[in-house]
Amino acid sequence: MELVTALETCLTDDAGPSTTIRAPSLAEEGERKQATVVSAQLAGRGALEESMSPADVDRLLETCRSAMTEVVIDHGGVVNRSSGDSCEALFGIPASREDDALRAVRAAMTICDSV
């Protein structure tokens, strides 16, 4: 419940200054689920930007995001966010499996090895 309260007070709408977006309560939206979140970020982006053209950096980052997305999907997860030099994946949502946490760890290790 603390998360919902924090969301209700912290989230703002980009369309206007400090417009609060009301987050739905758990009772309104349904059930609680256990999920595993994997967050991956490419290290050294600043060095890339200093040594490569912006277009080349963008192409490289897109290639990395695509690779991370493929790994997540191959391990049974869903990509929640993917932008810039990072990717956030969820395991256990929308459908849960008994080994979601293990799948998440394997995906994270594969991402580290492949990117």
C-alpha angles and dihedrals in degrees: 000000000000089000092054091049091049091049092049091055101035108040116092134186115244090217095071142017113279096337107167119227113209112228114217116250121242090248091057096046105038137243138008117246134191112235137173118223123205119193120188128183128182111240121222101033092143092056090049091052090051095050103035138051116261091248092053091048090050091050092048093048091049090051090050093047090049091050092049091048092051092050092049093050092045089056094049100260133122126231110241097180135003122176141131108347098337145076131194119199135187127212118192096031129128091000122021129216129191092245100045093122091051091048089051093052092047090049091050092050091048091050090052091050096045104040 
